[in-house]
Amino acid sequence: MDKPFYPFPGIGSVEALAKALDVHHDLLLDIAKKVDQSYTSFDIPKKNNSGYRTVCEPKHELKRLQKKINSRILELVKYPSYLQGGIKDKSLSRDYVKNAAIHVKPTVLISLDIKNFYPNIHRSHVLNVFKNFLGFHPDVAEVLTCLTTLNDRVPQGGCCSSYLANLIFFGDEFKLVQKLRKLGWRYSRLLDDISISSTDDIKDNISPIKEISSLCKRYGLKLNNSKTDVSHRSNGVASLAVTGVWIGHSEAKLRKDERRYIRQLVYVCEKKYADDPCDSKYHDFWNRVSGKVAKLSRMEHV
């Protein structure tokens, strides 16, 4: 299955939507009208200190409703296996490790990043998902679009945002995946991170990048050219990593030097604890290291 699909009839009225979400009709419309006042915004640093990212967290009432939209609508969509980020799926686990596992033992690996992904997913794209993909009545699609967007954009931090980000290309991405597969390429997307790889030594590395760039442009999106990376196994210094996971062998793992580094951090953490377990700097360090230890465990390293 390459194309996502919704296996249920579309919701035909706002009254039916209110019933499906277990909320009073008038309250549903009231929340939709005041959605711009229903978020708390804050900035967090991007990776590698490359600036800040604005996160918009929905307040209690809206968050509760968005979680119902997820569990009663968006989580019921059948998502293809090449979509790997932010999806609850009991039948197929999806995360950064599973995403990397799709591309093990590549001869050629191309990593792409969609620039400012969430802020550039417009209201019209979201409306298109609810109306034309899910098949909901226009009035229903309008209300759901109001409930899941902020200032006519998909907010980073919204409960429904990752699902909408996965569905934005619903009418075109599967065609691209099929075309690339015929040419010998494996494709996956973890939200704004796109990876394509091949076990064959394909010399034409430009065409697939152009195809993906063209797909993004049709939706008003752009690739972040500064993050485009093409790696060849023949290059001894090639990273051969997907979403931070090394894929040089038949399993997605961490490199030996990274494993050693994490274990060294644990040793330092123990020393800091022995010096002063109440020191705030120790607790900050512990939080940072514990995330890396969780990654070590997730990859089933000792």
PyMOL commands that set and color helices and strands:
alter all, ss='L'
color gray80, all
select helices_A, chain A and resi 14-20+25-33+35-37+47-49+60-72+74-76+96-101+118-120+123-133+138-148+161-167+173-182+206-218+225-227+256-275+280-298
alter helices_A, ss='H'
color red, helices_A
select strands_A, chain A and resi 39-45+52-58+108-113+186-190+193-198+229-232+241-242+245-246
alter strands_A, ss='S'
color yellow, strands_A
deselect
rebuild
show_as cartoon
